[in-house]
């Protein structure tokens, strides 16, 4: 387990749900952990949506003051710099969707690269319109790497079609996963599934996700 784990991917890939669940997983292992929200563009989900739950778990959350508002502002809290510098704490970083969101990562890339105790994981959902194939996913990968100035070190397979997802839906995309693994020359770090799918499979080796509620949508309604 690296000190810093970054999750990045295209919009709707599920990276934020994974980041939140992974931070809770690290905390369950007895580590001091913080989660950093680098999503500065108006997103589908924010780590801020799980703020209350994360705080109950003893996980620090660092996000822009504009999170869960209608404002898209490149304002990033200074606490991010101190969190990256504090090597006593594990960090989970939710990088913004695609290359535009990854621009914020570039500000912190030199410090992360210098420490060299990180993993940068690409979240692949082959059911999303712009990442249906391994080739499409690789294109998004390269755009994020160029914008964020950090190369990916692994892949997280998170193919799903929402609440109706079955284990068959996940397994159907293993061919594209293997292809992406080959053309990117990267290992698969984990395959993630929702709790109900996880519980439906005996001896499941997938990473179990508790799906995040969307605070902003509830408030808007």
PyMOL commands that set and color helices and strands:
alter all, ss='L'
color gray80, all
select helices_A, chain A and resi 15-28+47-56+79-85+98-115+129-131+134-148+162-164+167-171+174-184+195-199+215-220
alter helices_A, ss='H'
color red, helices_A
select strands_A, chain A and resi 4-8+33-37+60-62+90-94+118-124+154-157+187-194+207-209
alter strands_A, ss='S'
color yellow, strands_A
deselect
rebuild
show_as cartoon
